Amino acid sequence: MKLTVVGLGLLGGSFALSLREIEPGIEVTAVDLPEVLDRPAARRAADAFVPVNDEPAVREAVRSADLTLLAAPVRRIIALLPGVLAVARLVTDCGSTKRAIAAAAAGLPGRRRFVLGHPMAGAPEGGIEHARPGLFRDRRWLICPDGSDPDAVDAVEELVQRLGAEPVRIDASAHDHAVALTSHATQLVASALAAVALEAGAEVAAGPAFDGATRVAGGPPEMWGDILSTNAHDVADALAVLGRELETVRTGLSQPVPDIRAALALLARARRLRRK
């Protein structure tokens, strides 16, 4: 099997390392910036290396691959699609939002050989140095099958299962709505909590609860700029829902005689739902 990975960061590198572990004869070509390809960790993840600005070489790497993985930021994936889909046999991606990518791919030659995907895996630190073979094990891998050939979807799902992940089919709009709540708003809430607490000098009292709640705070601006700009309305809606929940609690707690019923009800509701 020949694999071409465009974007040899945490996800792309972990995908390559995972496949090398279960299929030792695989040939991996990595496409990225020269400074990424020169790193020792990159040399362990791939066999051949193509600078991303060498368009003829990138095109040939995609043309010769059995599978091409686009593991770049969303807007970079969108920019790559016309050239990649024109020559690829089978393509999937790891983009954090799906509607914008699906819209960009619509009508392009090769669209039906493109299966939109998003592994629900990651780490606080990105980059090829943090890639590891078991990153996707026991994690869900969301797949948006609309517009793709059924056999292409089946091939990607089979590969995802071989990596130890659980493929879950979902359409692009439902995907973006769901990750707005479980990932994108979470990132902003964690960042707000970290910023407010640290600026107040409260880190002296930080313990496991604070560390867990703020583990994902921050994030690279290139990646999060793409995510927020391509899923802005769903993220705004998610923040509005969270704001209403917290405002009800805040209103009760701010009374002259504090009313804690809304806070306790929220805690009880969350316990009940998580137990399901």
Beta strands, then each sheet from edge to edge (+ up, - down):
strand 1: 2-6
strand 2: 27-32
strand 3: 48-51
strand 4: 67-70
strand 5: 91-93
strand 6: 114-119
strand 7: 140-144
strand 8: 166-169
sheet 1: 3+ 2+ 1+ 4+ 5+ 6+ 7- 8-
end
